[in-house]
Amino acid sequence: MSQDLIVQRPEGLYCPAGDFHIDPWRPVARAVITHGHGDHARTGMGEYHVARAGLPILQWRLGEQHYHAYEYGEPFRLGAARVSLHPAGHVLGSAQVRIEVDGEVWVASGDYKRQPDPTCPPFQVLPCDTFVTEATFGLPIYRWPDTADVARDIVAWRDECAAEGVAAVLFCYALGKAQRLLAELRAFTHEPAWIHGAMVPGIDVYREAGIALLETRPVSEGGRGADAAGRFAGQLVLAPPSAAGSPWMRRFRRAQTGFASGWMLIRGNRRRRNVDRGFVVSDHADWPALLRTVRETGARRVIATHGNTEALVRTLADAGVDAGNFRTDYGGDD
């Protein structure tokens, strides 16, 4: 068939055959949502078609909406399109969108990663004719270390802070990153981590889904003043990036700060964040994983979205792949 199965509209990526949008950034009648991060899941849609595993996260982030939930791999019909959602390995409940019309198959990846993650099912390679892939870290410099090694480094940093009598405050995103760190840290420590109050609901969602996480305690239970400052000395504290420089930080009389993100691979980003330590942990595909995934899908055509699309498109084109890009309003949450 000649018509593209996904095109750009002012509201977001649109499937004409199915009359639906994928992760639209403006209100639409019918939306297929890949996951619960705020740049992909917004209020104001008429209908939300989602993976069942991600429904509790969307209910937490968006409240009650008109949801239609599907198991991974379960086909459903929207207009003339046969649609199914498949694991993306990004965060709990994240999904790729597979669209089939008259035998032609397009896959929109949403955000994804190829590294193992104990908090969500692994990415599923889907053979397709056209692959719409994210490119958040689409530059050759981005190559991720083993997450277990990073978790071990975080524990060592906490122990160094304990020797100095200071708290180890680690900034990380409240959905996906915090839970992944808590799952990975279980292999290297049994000491509970303290958490900012904004992280409690998301961690509870993961626990209710049966994900094993390190024990946590809300910072609010540690009290305030001099006694509290002493209690947090040598403890690992997880907090969202918005807490950096806020009055909330005053409860830690002395603290070192760290940031866990793929962006921490670049030393300049560590300086801009004004943190003592950077820990490279990403929930997106790195450069080798992007190229590997394109190759494994067997797609004849690739469309890159959000991030460093130019480098990926140029590299694929040089390899003989029909490659282009979509400009989107998605952010770099990692």
Secondary structure, 3 states (H helix, E strand, C coil): CCCCCCEEECCEEEECCCCEEECCCCCCCEEECCCCCCCCCCCCCCEEEEEHHHHHHHHHHHCCCCEEEECCCCCEEECCEEEEEEECCCCCCCEEEEEEECCEEEEECCCCCCCCCCCCCCCCCCCCCEEEEEECCCCCCCCCCCHHHHHHHHHHHHHHHHHHCCEEEEECCCCCHHHHHHHHHCCCCCCCEEECHHHHHHHHHHHHCCCCCCCEEEHHHHCCHHHHHHHHCCCEEEECHHHCCCHHHHHCCCEEEEEECHHHHCHHHHHHHCCCEEECCCCCCCHHHHHHHHHHHCCCEEEEEEECHHHHHHHHHHCCCEEEEECCCCCCCC
